[in-house]
Amino acid sequence: MAGEALQLQAGRQDYFMTTTFSEDEEGVLVYTGRLEPVNGSGGSLEIAMRHYRLLSAGESPRMDSALAPGNYDFYTGEAPPGRMMYEVQFTNEGDVHPDNVYQWDFGDGTISQQANPVHIYTDSTLLNPEVCLETLDPSGCTTSICNPVNLADSSCQVDFRHELYPGLTFVTFFAEVQNGQPPYTYLWNFGDGYTATLGNPGYFFADPDHYEVCLTVTDATGCQATTCKTIAADPVLCEHNFSYEVLRTRQPDPYQFATVEVTWTDAEGRVYRSAAGEQPAESYFELLSAEPYEPNADGVATQRVRLRLQATLFGDTDDLIFSAAEGTFGLGHP
């Protein structure tokens, strides 16, 4: 964990296993085990697995089906009715180089260093996050650009392209409007105090430098869209921008049957949860086996499970990575 080997065992180093079960607000059974120190001097690990369906009144779960060996998805957090999720593909543009270093800020408290990340927005109240991209290329040139991302309303969208001329600081711009109702009004801001209202203006910049150029378009219905790009007013300068596409809009499953959540609480009380962020593609949770075990001290029935996992656990200020973890754990059940 976090680059260091960690071994925990109930009955050693003052650790003990707590097993229990509960039913969440949606009526889904949750089987839980927690490995923790007696005196609170170390970290504690909790694993919670959700049943694969709702049970009828008075029905008891079949544990051979509830904890069947196989791979399980990670629980993604509470999903209240009506909450929407937006999956967005971001693409870097401009001077693309395999050694470029990217720093994305998605405007919802999460970041990425991937070249062309796919990000899922889970806060349905955040419909126009400002996304920023900072790019460093191998020559040492750094650029940054921020743009609002329209998640829910695609009634009008705007983009623009441009052409440079070698040896000149003259740039021609071409507006590209999607899904709007003509006629359109245009407002270009060239980043140096000057503006234009043509659809496809040409402009001489005073110096061969970087400028943040923004275009705002308003259609006949009053729908307004804005986009900005970093423009290099000289072909020898680096230039980096980004575009985005909302791939799909979906409402998450509030039940999230047959999923698992992993929680680590360190000795200082800081909590790290697998459900507090989006798991990377290399994360996994594999249940290798499950068998009945003796009841715990409270008389609760238990299962002993063998498992393998790799996951990122997200904290308030930093993250932890459980890498290639394997072991035996206890889970309580009715």
C-alpha positions, 0 to 999 in steps of 0.5 A: 500500500502506497509503495510499502508492503503491509501485512495485517492478521487478526490475533497478531499485532493486537488486530481483531476481525469484526463481522456484521451485516446491514441493509441499506436504504434501498433494501440491499443486504451488505456483508461487512468485515473490518480488520482493526487494532485493539487500541487504535494504534494502527490503520483499519481495513473494511470490506463491504460486499453487496447482495446480488438482488433484493430479497423477499420478506422473510427470505434468507440469502443463499451465501453460495450465490451471494459470494460466488467466486469471480470478479466484482465491480466497485461500488460507486457511492450513493445514487439518489433518485434523479441523479444524472451522470455525464461521461465526457471524452476530452481530447488534447489538440494542437502540438501533440507529442508523445512526451508532452506532460498533461495536467487536467483539472475537471472542475469537480475536484478531480484531476488527470495526467492522461493525454486524452482522458474520459471523465465521469461527472457524478454531481448533477448540480454541476452542469457547466464545470470549468475544465482546465488543461496545462501542457508542457512539451519537450522543448519546455514550452508550457501553455494553459487553457480553461473552458466551460463544459456544457454537460446537459444542454447541447442546443447550441455549441461553438468551436473555431479553427484558425490558420497561421501564416509563416513569418507573420503574426496574422491569423485567420479565424473560422467560427463553427456553430453546431445545433443552433438556430441562425442567424448568429451574432459573433463576438471575438476577443483576441486576448489583447483588448481588441474584439471583432464581430465577423464570423470569419475575421482575420487579425494581425497580432502586435507581437509573436506571442501566445494569446487566449482567444475567445469566441461567443456566439448567440443564436436566434433563440438567445442560446449562447455558447463560448469557447476559448483557445490558446493561439500562437501568433507565430508558427514556431511557438507551441500551441495546445488546446482541447475539445470535448464530447459528451459520450453519454448521459445516464442515471446510475443504478441506485442498487448497485448489486454485487459490488464491493467497497474497500475502506482504509482508516489510518491511525490518525483517523483519515478515511480513504474509500474506493467509492470516493472517486473513479477507479482506474482501469487496472483496478480489480476485486476478485473473490477466489473462494468463500466458505462458512465459518464459525459465528462471531462473539455476537452469534452472527453467522460468518463467511471466510473469503479469499480475495485478491484486489487492487484499487485506489482509495481516495482521501480528502487530500491524498490517495492510497493505492492497494496494489496486488493485495491478497488475503483471507477476510471475514464477512457477516451475514444473516 
